[in-house]
């Protein structure tokens, strides 16, 4: 993400960033699961789905 802020395209289309984000989300899911925070797990699952969409090149549009 910082590469885009600096004005240059990230290497390999940002896929490395997406994989890194997936790993971070999975760590938070494990912590939420250990504490029994199931609504947070649900929201993070939605975030993982969006990471999948981004990796496929079809992110969910923010417009309604």
mmCIF file of the N, C-alpha and C atoms, coordinates in Angstrom:
data_MODEL
# 
_entry.id   MODEL 
# 
loop_
_atom_site.group_PDB 
_atom_site.id 
_atom_site.type_symbol 
_atom_site.label_atom_id 
_atom_site.label_alt_id 
_atom_site.label_comp_id 
_atom_site.label_asym_id 
_atom_site.label_entity_id 
_atom_site.label_seq_id 
_atom_site.pdbx_PDB_ins_code 
_atom_site.Cartn_x 
_atom_site.Cartn_y 
_atom_site.Cartn_z 
_atom_site.occupancy 
_atom_site.B_iso_or_equiv 
_atom_site.pdbx_formal_charge 
_atom_site.auth_seq_id 
_atom_site.auth_comp_id 
_atom_site.auth_asym_id 
_atom_site.auth_atom_id 
_atom_site.pdbx_PDB_model_num 
ATOM 1   N N  . UNK A 1 1  ? 0.818   -1.176  0.000  1.00 0.00 ? 1  UNK A N  1 
ATOM 2   C CA . UNK A 1 1  ? 0.000   0.000   0.000  1.00 0.00 ? 1  UNK A CA 1 
ATOM 3   C C  . UNK A 1 1  ? 0.868   1.248   0.000  1.00 0.00 ? 1  UNK A C  1 
ATOM 4   N N  . UNK A 1 2  ? 1.977   1.197   0.700  1.00 0.00 ? 2  UNK A N  1 
ATOM 5   C CA . UNK A 1 2  ? 2.858   2.350   0.715  1.00 0.00 ? 2  UNK A CA 1 
ATOM 6   C C  . UNK A 1 2  ? 3.444   2.615   -0.657 1.00 0.00 ? 2  UNK A C  1 
ATOM 7   N N  . UNK A 1 3  ? 3.634   1.563   -1.467 1.00 0.00 ? 3  UNK A N  1 
ATOM 8   C CA . UNK A 1 3  ? 4.150   1.764   -2.814 1.00 0.00 ? 3  UNK A CA 1 
ATOM 9   C C  . UNK A 1 3  ? 3.199   2.630   -3.624 1.00 0.00 ? 3  UNK A C  1 
ATOM 10  N N  . UNK A 1 4  ? 1.906   2.427   -3.468 1.00 0.00 ? 4  UNK A N  1 
ATOM 11  C CA . UNK A 1 4  ? 0.930   3.217   -4.214 1.00 0.00 ? 4  UNK A CA 1 
ATOM 12  C C  . UNK A 1 4  ? 0.941   4.662   -3.755 1.00 0.00 ? 4  UNK A C  1 
ATOM 13  N N  . UNK A 1 5  ? 1.143   4.878   -2.464 1.00 0.00 ? 5  UNK A N  1 
ATOM 14  C CA . UNK A 1 5  ? 1.190   6.241   -1.945 1.00 0.00 ? 5  UNK A CA 1 
ATOM 15  C C  . UNK A 1 5  ? 2.386   6.970   -2.526 1.00 0.00 ? 5  UNK A C  1 
ATOM 16  N N  . UNK A 1 6  ? 3.494   6.277   -2.675 1.00 0.00 ? 6  UNK A N  1 
ATOM 17  C CA . UNK A 1 6  ? 4.697   6.885   -3.224 1.00 0.00 ? 6  UNK A CA 1 
ATOM 18  C C  . UNK A 1 6  ? 4.586   7.125   -4.719 1.00 0.00 ? 6  UNK A C  1 
ATOM 19  N N  . UNK A 1 7  ? 3.572   6.565   -5.367 1.00 0.00 ? 7  UNK A N  1 
ATOM 20  C CA . UNK A 1 7  ? 3.357   6.831   -6.775 1.00 0.00 ? 7  UNK A CA 1 
ATOM 21  C C  . UNK A 1 7  ? 3.868   5.763   -7.711 1.00 0.00 ? 7  UNK A C  1 
ATOM 22  N N  . UNK A 1 8  ? 4.375   4.665   -7.201 1.00 0.00 ? 8  UNK A N  1 
ATOM 23  C CA . UNK A 1 8  ? 4.820   3.598   -8.086 1.00 0.00 ? 8  UNK A CA 1 
ATOM 24  C C  . UNK A 1 8  ? 3.953   2.369   -7.873 1.00 0.00 ? 8  UNK A C  1 
ATOM 25  N N  . UNK A 1 9  ? 3.807   1.578   -8.905 1.00 0.00 ? 9  UNK A N  1 
ATOM 26  C CA . UNK A 1 9  ? 2.993   0.366   -8.812 1.00 0.00 ? 9  UNK A CA 1 
ATOM 27  C C  . UNK A 1 9  ? 3.737   -0.672  -7.977 1.00 0.00 ? 9  UNK A C  1 
ATOM 28  N N  . UNK A 1 10 ? 3.025   -1.392  -7.133 1.00 0.00 ? 10 UNK A N  1 
ATOM 29  C CA . UNK A 1 10 ? 3.677   -2.439  -6.347 1.00 0.00 ? 10 UNK A CA 1 
ATOM 30  C C  . UNK A 1 10 ? 4.123   -3.587  -7.237 1.00 0.00 ? 10 UNK A C  1 
ATOM 31  N N  . UNK A 1 11 ? 5.126   -4.310  -6.765 1.00 0.00 ? 11 UNK A N  1 
ATOM 32  C CA . UNK A 1 11 ? 5.603   -5.463  -7.522 1.00 0.00 ? 11 UNK A CA 1 
ATOM 33  C C  . UNK A 1 11 ? 4.504   -6.511  -7.606 1.00 0.00 ? 11 UNK A C  1 
ATOM 34  N N  . UNK A 1 12 ? 4.478   -7.262  -8.655 1.00 0.00 ? 12 UNK A N  1 
ATOM 35  C CA . UNK A 1 12 ? 3.515   -8.326  -8.963 1.00 0.00 ? 12 UNK A CA 1 
ATOM 36  C C  . UNK A 1 12 ? 2.063   -7.914  -8.719 1.00 0.00 ? 12 UNK A C  1 
ATOM 37  N N  . UNK A 1 13 ? 1.741   -6.668  -9.007 1.00 0.00 ? 13 UNK A N  1 
ATOM 38  C CA . UNK A 1 13 ? 0.359   -6.210  -8.955 1.00 0.00 ? 13 UNK A CA 1 
ATOM 39  C C  . UNK A 1 13 ? -0.235  -6.123  -7.566 1.00 0.00 ? 13 UNK A C  1 
ATOM 40  N N  . UNK A 1 14 ? 0.569   -6.113  -6.536 1.00 0.00 ? 14 UNK A N  1 
ATOM 41  C CA . UNK A 1 14 ? 0.053   -6.016  -5.176 1.00 0.00 ? 14 UNK A CA 1 
ATOM 42  C C  . UNK A 1 14 ? -0.333  -7.348  -4.564 1.00 0.00 ? 14 UNK A C  1 
ATOM 43  N N  . UNK A 1 15 ? -0.043  -8.442  -5.249 1.00 0.00 ? 15 UNK A N  1 
ATOM 44  C CA . UNK A 1 15 ? -0.436  -9.750  -4.723 1.00 0.00 ? 15 UNK A CA 1 
ATOM 45  C C  . UNK A 1 15 ? 0.294   -10.077 -3.430 1.00 0.00 ? 15 UNK A C  1 
ATOM 46  N N  . UNK A 1 16 ? 1.540   -9.648  -3.323 1.00 0.00 ? 16 UNK A N  1 
ATOM 47  C CA . UNK A 1 16 ? 2.287   -9.871  -2.087 1.00 0.00 ? 16 UNK A CA 1 
ATOM 48  C C  . UNK A 1 16 ? 1.652   -9.143  -0.919 1.00 0.00 ? 16 UNK A C  1 
ATOM 49  N N  . UNK A 1 17 ? 1.171   -7.936  -1.180 1.00 0.00 ? 17 UNK A N  1 
ATOM 50  C CA . UNK A 1 17 ? 0.494   -7.175  -0.138 1.00 0.00 ? 17 UNK A CA 1 
ATOM 51  C C  . UNK A 1 17 ? -0.792  -7.868  0.285  1.00 0.00 ? 17 UNK A C  1 
ATOM 52  N N  . UNK A 1 18 ? -1.519  -8.415  -0.671 1.00 0.00 ? 18 UNK A N  1 
ATOM 53  C CA . UNK A 1 18 ? -2.773  -9.106  -0.358 1.00 0.00 ? 18 UNK A CA 1 
ATOM 54  C C  . UNK A 1 18 ? -2.497  -10.350 0.480  1.00 0.00 ? 18 UNK A C  1 
ATOM 55  N N  . UNK A 1 19 ? -1.454  -11.077 0.146  1.00 0.00 ? 19 UNK A N  1 
ATOM 56  C CA . UNK A 1 19 ? -1.115  -12.282 0.918  1.00 0.00 ? 19 UNK A CA 1 
ATOM 57  C C  . UNK A 1 19 ? -0.671  -11.907 2.330  1.00 0.00 ? 19 UNK A C  1 
ATOM 58  N N  . UNK A 1 20 ? 0.069   -10.822 2.439  1.00 0.00 ? 20 UNK A N  1 
ATOM 59  C CA . UNK A 1 20 ? 0.495   -10.347 3.750  1.00 0.00 ? 20 UNK A CA 1 
ATOM 60  C C  . UNK A 1 20 ? -0.725  -9.933  4.582  1.00 0.00 ? 20 UNK A C  1 
ATOM 61  N N  . UNK A 1 21 ? -1.682  -9.264  3.949  1.00 0.00 ? 21 UNK A N  1 
ATOM 62  C CA . UNK A 1 21 ? -2.902  -8.863  4.644  1.00 0.00 ? 21 UNK A CA 1 
ATOM 63  C C  . UNK A 1 21 ? -3.693  -10.091 5.093  1.00 0.00 ? 21 UNK A C  1 
ATOM 64  N N  . UNK A 1 22 ? -3.746  -11.118 4.236  1.00 0.00 ? 22 UNK A N  1 
ATOM 65  C CA . UNK A 1 22 ? -4.450  -12.353 4.588  1.00 0.00 ? 22 UNK A CA 1 
ATOM 66  C C  . UNK A 1 22 ? -3.843  -12.971 5.856  1.00 0.00 ? 22 UNK A C  1 
ATOM 67  N N  . UNK A 1 23 ? -2.528  -13.006 5.927  1.00 0.00 ? 23 UNK A N  1 
ATOM 68  C CA . UNK A 1 23 ? -1.862  -13.592 7.087  1.00 0.00 ? 23 UNK A CA 1 
ATOM 69  C C  . UNK A 1 23 ? -2.157  -12.800 8.357  1.00 0.00 ? 23 UNK A C  1 
ATOM 70  N N  . UNK A 1 24 ? -2.165  -11.477 8.246  1.00 0.00 ? 24 UNK A N  1 
ATOM 71  C CA . UNK A 1 24 ? -2.460  -10.644 9.409  1.00 0.00 ? 24 UNK A CA 1 
ATOM 72  C C  . UNK A 1 24 ? -3.898  -10.840 9.876  1.00 0.00 ? 24 UNK A C  1 
ATOM 73  N N  . UNK A 1 25 ? -4.835  -10.917 8.933  1.00 0.00 ? 25 UNK A N  1 
ATOM 74  C CA . UNK A 1 25 ? -6.240  -11.132 9.290  1.00 0.00 ? 25 UNK A CA 1 
ATOM 75  C C  . UNK A 1 25 ? -6.404  -12.487 9.969  1.00 0.00 ? 25 UNK A C  1 
ATOM 76  N N  . UNK A 1 26 ? -5.711  -13.499 9.469  1.00 0.00 ? 26 UNK A N  1 
ATOM 77  C CA . UNK A 1 26 ? -5.820  -14.829 10.069 1.00 0.00 ? 26 UNK A CA 1 
ATOM 78  C C  . UNK A 1 26 ? -5.273  -14.849 11.495 1.00 0.00 ? 26 UNK A C  1 
ATOM 79  N N  . UNK A 1 27 ? -4.235  -14.063 11.771 1.00 0.00 ? 27 UNK A N  1 
ATOM 80  C CA . UNK A 1 27 ? -3.719  -13.962 13.137 1.00 0.00 ? 27 UNK A CA 1 
ATOM 81  C C  . UNK A 1 27 ? -4.768  -13.345 14.058 1.00 0.00 ? 27 UNK A C  1 
ATOM 82  N N  . UNK A 1 28 ? -5.433  -12.292 13.573 1.00 0.00 ? 28 UNK A N  1 
ATOM 83  C CA . UNK A 1 28 ? -6.456  -11.636 14.391 1.00 0.00 ? 28 UNK A CA 1 
ATOM 84  C C  . UNK A 1 28 ? -7.649  -12.566 14.595 1.00 0.00 ? 28 UNK A C  1 
ATOM 85  N N  . UNK A 1 29 ? -7.998  -13.343 13.562 1.00 0.00 ? 29 UNK A N  1 
ATOM 86  C CA . UNK A 1 29 ? -9.090  -14.312 13.698 1.00 0.00 ? 29 UNK A CA 1 
ATOM 87  C C  . UNK A 1 29 ? -8.759  -15.336 14.783 1.00 0.00 ? 29 UNK A C  1 
ATOM 88  N N  . UNK A 1 30 ? -7.530  -15.808 14.820 1.00 0.00 ? 30 UNK A N  1 
ATOM 89  C CA . UNK A 1 30 ? -7.133  -16.776 15.845 1.00 0.00 ? 30 UNK A CA 1 
ATOM 90  C C  . UNK A 1 30 ? -7.254  -16.174 17.241 1.00 0.00 ? 30 UNK A C  1 
ATOM 91  N N  . UNK A 1 31 ? -6.855  -14.919 17.392 1.00 0.00 ? 31 UNK A N  1 
ATOM 92  C CA . UNK A 1 31 ? -6.977  -14.242 18.682 1.00 0.00 ? 31 UNK A CA 1 
ATOM 93  C C  . UNK A 1 31 ? -8.442  -14.064 19.066 1.00 0.00 ? 31 UNK A C  1 
ATOM 94  N N  . UNK A 1 32 ? -9.270  -13.653 18.103 1.00 0.00 ? 32 UNK A N  1 
ATOM 95  C CA . UNK A 1 32 ? -10.700 -13.463 18.365 1.00 0.00 ? 32 UNK A CA 1 
ATOM 96  C C  . UNK A 1 32 ? -11.368 -14.788 18.713 1.00 0.00 ? 32 UNK A C  1 
ATOM 97  N N  . UNK A 1 33 ? -10.950 -15.848 18.055 1.00 0.00 ? 33 UNK A N  1 
ATOM 98  C CA . UNK A 1 33 ? -11.510 -17.169 18.336 1.00 0.00 ? 33 UNK A CA 1 
ATOM 99  C C  . UNK A 1 33 ? -11.169 -17.614 19.759 1.00 0.00 ? 33 UNK A C  1 
ATOM 100 N N  . UNK A 1 34 ? -9.945  -17.356 20.171 1.00 0.00 ? 34 UNK A N  1 
ATOM 101 C CA . UNK A 1 34 ? -9.530  -17.730 21.522 1.00 0.00 ? 34 UNK A CA 1 
ATOM 102 C C  . UNK A 1 34 ? -10.314 -16.964 22.584 1.00 0.00 ? 34 UNK A C  1 
ATOM 103 N N  . UNK A 1 35 ? -10.723 -15.739 22.262 1.00 0.00 ? 35 UNK A N  1 
ATOM 104 C CA . UNK A 1 35 ? -11.465 -14.932 23.236 1.00 0.00 ? 35 UNK A CA 1 
ATOM 105 C C  . UNK A 1 35 ? -12.973 -15.089 23.091 1.00 0.00 ? 35 UNK A C  1 
ATOM 106 N N  . UNK A 1 36 ? -13.417 -15.836 22.081 1.00 0.00 ? 36 UNK A N  1 
ATOM 107 C CA . UNK A 1 36 ? -14.846 -16.076 21.907 1.00 0.00 ? 36 UNK A CA 1 
ATOM 108 C C  . UNK A 1 36 ? -15.600 -14.921 21.284 1.00 0.00 ? 36 UNK A C  1 
ATOM 109 N N  . UNK A 1 37 ? -14.915 -14.045 20.584 1.00 0.00 ? 37 UNK A N  1 
ATOM 110 C CA . UNK A 1 37 ? -15.558 -12.889 19.957 1.00 0.00 ? 37 UNK A CA 1 
ATOM 111 C C  . UNK A 1 37 ? -16.006 -13.277 18.548 1.00 0.00 ? 37 UNK A C  1 
ATOM 112 N N  . UNK A 1 38 ? -17.170 -13.893 18.465 1.00 0.00 ? 38 UNK A N  1 
ATOM 113 C CA . UNK A 1 38 ? -17.616 -14.489 17.205 1.00 0.00 ? 38 UNK A CA 1 
ATOM 114 C C  . UNK A 1 38 ? -18.085 -13.460 16.184 1.00 0.00 ? 38 UNK A C  1 
ATOM 115 N N  . UNK A 1 39 ? -18.594 -12.332 16.628 1.00 0.00 ? 39 UNK A N  1 
ATOM 116 C CA . UNK A 1 39 ? -18.995 -11.301 15.668 1.00 0.00 ? 39 UNK A CA 1 
ATOM 117 C C  . UNK A 1 39 ? -17.762 -10.741 14.963 1.00 0.00 ? 39 UNK A C  1 
ATOM 118 N N  . UNK A 1 40 ? -16.682 -10.554 15.699 1.00 0.00 ? 40 UNK A N  1 
ATOM 119 C CA . UNK A 1 40 ? -15.438 -10.088 15.091 1.00 0.00 ? 40 UNK A CA 1 
ATOM 120 C C  . UNK A 1 40 ? -14.922 -11.110 14.084 1.00 0.00 ? 40 UNK A C  1 
ATOM 121 N N  . UNK A 1 41 ? -15.045 -12.383 14.405 1.00 0.00 ? 41 UNK A N  1 
ATOM 122 C CA . UNK A 1 41 ? -14.633 -13.435 13.470 1.00 0.00 ? 41 UNK A CA 1 
ATOM 123 C C  . UNK A 1 41 ? -15.450 -13.342 12.187 1.00 0.00 ? 41 UNK A C  1 
ATOM 124 N N  . UNK A 1 42 ? -16.746 -13.093 12.325 1.00 0.00 ? 42 UNK A N  1 
ATOM 125 C CA . UNK A 1 42 ? -17.622 -12.931 11.157 1.00 0.00 ? 42 UNK A CA 1 
ATOM 126 C C  . UNK A 1 42 ? -17.155 -11.763 10.284 1.00 0.00 ? 42 UNK A C  1 
ATOM 127 N N  . UNK A 1 43 ? -16.887 -10.620 10.913 1.00 0.00 ? 43 UNK A N  1 
ATOM 128 C CA . UNK A 1 43 ? -16.439 -9.447  10.157 1.00 0.00 ? 43 UNK A CA 1 
ATOM 129 C C  . UNK A 1 43 ? -15.092 -9.695  9.480  1.00 0.00 ? 43 UNK A C  1 
ATOM 130 N N  . UNK A 1 44 ? -14.197 -10.355 10.183 1.00 0.00 ? 44 UNK A N  1 
ATOM 131 C CA . UNK A 1 44 ? -12.887 -10.646 9.600  1.00 0.00 ? 44 UNK A CA 1 
ATOM 132 C C  . UNK A 1 44 ? -12.999 -11.655 8.466  1.00 0.00 ? 44 UNK A C  1 
ATOM 133 N N  . UNK A 1 45 ? -13.963 -12.559 8.555  1.00 0.00 ? 45 UNK A N  1 
ATOM 134 C CA . UNK A 1 45 ? -14.218 -13.475 7.441  1.00 0.00 ? 45 UNK A CA 1 
ATOM 135 C C  . UNK A 1 45 ? -14.634 -12.713 6.196  1.00 0.00 ? 45 UNK A C  1 
ATOM 136 N N  . UNK A 1 46 ? -15.439 -11.665 6.395  1.00 0.00 ? 46 UNK A N  1 
ATOM 137 C CA . UNK A 1 46 ? -15.826 -10.826 5.259  1.00 0.00 ? 46 UNK A CA 1 
ATOM 138 C C  . UNK A 1 46 ? -14.601 -10.109 4.686  1.00 0.00 ? 46 UNK A C  1 
ATOM 139 N N  . UNK A 1 47 ? -13.688 -9.698  5.558  1.00 0.00 ? 47 UNK A N  1 
ATOM 140 C CA . UNK A 1 47 ? -12.460 -9.053  5.099  1.00 0.00 ? 47 UNK A CA 1 
ATOM 141 C C  . UNK A 1 47 ? -11.606 -10.029 4.293  1.00 0.00 ? 47 UNK A C  1 
ATOM 142 N N  . UNK A 1 48 ? -11.544 -11.288 4.730  1.00 0.00 ? 48 UNK A N  1 
ATOM 143 C CA . UNK A 1 48 ? -10.800 -12.299 3.971  1.00 0.00 ? 48 UNK A CA 1 
ATOM 144 C C  . UNK A 1 48 ? -11.413 -12.512 2.590  1.00 0.00 ? 48 UNK A C  1 
ATOM 145 N N  . UNK A 1 49 ? -12.734 -12.484 2.520  1.00 0.00 ? 49 UNK A N  1 
ATOM 146 C CA . UNK A 1 49 ? -13.396 -12.630 1.222  1.00 0.00 ? 49 UNK A CA 1 
ATOM 147 C C  . UNK A 1 49 ? -13.030 -11.469 0.304  1.00 0.00 ? 49 UNK A C  1 
ATOM 148 N N  . UNK A 1 50 ? -12.934 -10.278 0.860  1.00 0.00 ? 50 UNK A N  1 
ATOM 149 C CA . UNK A 1 50 ? -12.558 -9.117  0.049  1.00 0.00 ? 50 UNK A CA 1 
ATOM 150 C C  . UNK A 1 50 ? -11.109 -9.234  -0.419 1.00 0.00 ? 50 UNK A C  1 
ATOM 151 N N  . UNK A 1 51 ? -10.233 -9.780  0.420  1.00 0.00 ? 51 UNK A N  1 
ATOM 152 C CA . UNK A 1 51 ? -8.846  -10.013 -0.006 1.00 0.00 ? 51 UNK A CA 1 
ATOM 153 C C  . UNK A 1 51 ? -8.834  -10.980 -1.191 1.00 0.00 ? 51 UNK A C  1 
ATOM 154 N N  . UNK A 1 52 ? -9.670  -12.019 -1.136 1.00 0.00 ? 52 UNK A N  1 
ATOM 155 C CA . UNK A 1 52 ? -9.787  -12.945 -2.274 1.00 0.00 ? 52 UNK A CA 1 
ATOM 156 C C  . UNK A 1 52 ? -10.230 -12.201 -3.530 1.00 0.00 ? 52 UNK A C  1 
ATOM 157 N N  . UNK A 1 53 ? -11.217 -11.327 -3.383 1.00 0.00 ? 53 UNK A N  1 
ATOM 158 C CA . UNK A 1 53 ? -11.708 -10.558 -4.527 1.00 0.00 ? 53 UNK A CA 1 
ATOM 159 C C  . UNK A 1 53 ? -10.612 -9.663  -5.099 1.00 0.00 ? 53 UNK A C  1 
ATOM 160 N N  . UNK A 1 54 ? -9.836  -9.052  -4.228 1.00 0.00 ? 54 UNK A N  1 
ATOM 161 C CA . UNK A 1 54 ? -8.747  -8.184  -4.679 1.00 0.00 ? 54 UNK A CA 1 
ATOM 162 C C  . UNK A 1 54 ? -7.705  -9.000  -5.431 1.00 0.00 ? 54 UNK A C  1 
ATOM 163 N N  . UNK A 1 55 ? -7.375  -10.188 -4.926 1.00 0.00 ? 55 UNK A N  1 
ATOM 164 C CA . UNK A 1 55 ? -6.386  -11.026 -5.597 1.00 0.00 ? 55 UNK A CA 1 
ATOM 165 C C  . UNK A 1 55 ? -6.873  -11.468 -6.973 1.00 0.00 ? 55 UNK A C  1 
ATOM 166 N N  . UNK A 1 56 ? -8.166  -11.653 -7.125 1.00 0.00 ? 56 UNK A N  1 
ATOM 167 C CA . UNK A 1 56 ? -8.724  -12.016 -8.430 1.00 0.00 ? 56 UNK A CA 1 
ATOM 168 C C  . UNK A 1 56 ? -8.860  -10.808 -9.344 1.00 0.00 ? 56 UNK A C  1 
ATOM 169 N N  . UNK A 1 57 ? -8.618  -9.618  -8.811 1.00 0.00 ? 57 UNK A N  1 
ATOM 170 C CA . UNK A 1 57 ? -8.725  -8.409  -9.614 1.00 0.00 ? 57 UNK A CA 1 
ATOM 171 C C  . UNK A 1 57 ? -10.134 -7.862  -9.706 1.00 0.00 ? 57 UNK A C  1 
ATOM 172 N N  . UNK A 1 58 ? -11.016 -8.288  -8.812 1.00 0.00 ? 58 UNK A N  1 
ATOM 173 C CA . UNK A 1 58 ? -12.407 -7.834  -8.837 1.00 0.00 ? 58 UNK A CA 1 
ATOM 174 C C  . UNK A 1 58 ? -12.844 -7.385  -7.444 1.00 0.00 ? 58 UNK A C  1 
ATOM 175 N N  . UNK A 1 59 ? -12.246 -6.286  -6.937 1.00 0.00 ? 59 UNK A N  1 
ATOM 176 C CA . UNK A 1 59 ? -12.656 -5.823  -5.614 1.00 0.00 ? 59 UNK A CA 1 
ATOM 177 C C  . UNK A 1 59 ? -14.098 -5.321  -5.627 1.00 0.00 ? 59 UNK A C  1 
ATOM 178 N N  . UNK A 1 60 ? -14.745 -5.394  -4.483 1.00 0.00 ? 60 UNK A N  1 
ATOM 179 C CA . UNK A 1 60 ? -16.108 -4.905  -4.358 1.00 0.00 ? 60 UNK A CA 1 
ATOM 180 C C  . UNK A 1 60 ? -16.099 -3.388  -4.483 1.00 0.00 ? 60 UNK A C  1 
ATOM 181 N N  . UNK A 1 61 ? -16.919 -2.832  -5.388 1.00 0.00 ? 61 UNK A N  1 
ATOM 182 C CA . UNK A 1 61 ? -16.948 -1.370  -5.521 1.00 0.00 ? 61 UNK A CA 1 
ATOM 183 C C  . UNK A 1 61 ? -17.517 -0.722  -4.260 1.00 0.00 ? 61 UNK A C  1 
ATOM 184 N N  . UNK A 1 62 ? -17.029 0.452   -3.944 1.00 0.00 ? 62 UNK A N  1 
ATOM 185 C CA . UNK A 1 62 ? -17.489 1.154   -2.757 1.00 0.00 ? 62 UNK A CA 1 
ATOM 186 C C  . UNK A 1 62 ? -18.756 1.955   -3.012 1.00 0.00 ? 62 UNK A C  1 
ATOM 187 N N  . UNK A 1 63 ? -19.130 2.113   -4.264 1.00 0.00 ? 63 UNK A N  1 
ATOM 188 C CA . UNK A 1 63 ? -20.347 2.859   -4.583 1.00 0.00 ? 63 UNK A CA 1 
ATOM 189 C C  . UNK A 1 63 ? -21.557 1.951   -4.483 1.00 0.00 ? 63 UNK A C  1 
ATOM 190 N N  . UNK A 1 64 ? -22.673 2.539   -4.175 1.00 0.00 ? 64 UNK A N  1 
ATOM 191 C CA . UNK A 1 64 ? -23.908 1.754   -4.049 1.00 0.00 ? 64 UNK A CA 1 
ATOM 192 C C  . UNK A 1 64 ? -24.691 1.804   -5.338 1.00 0.00 ? 64 UNK A C  1 
# 
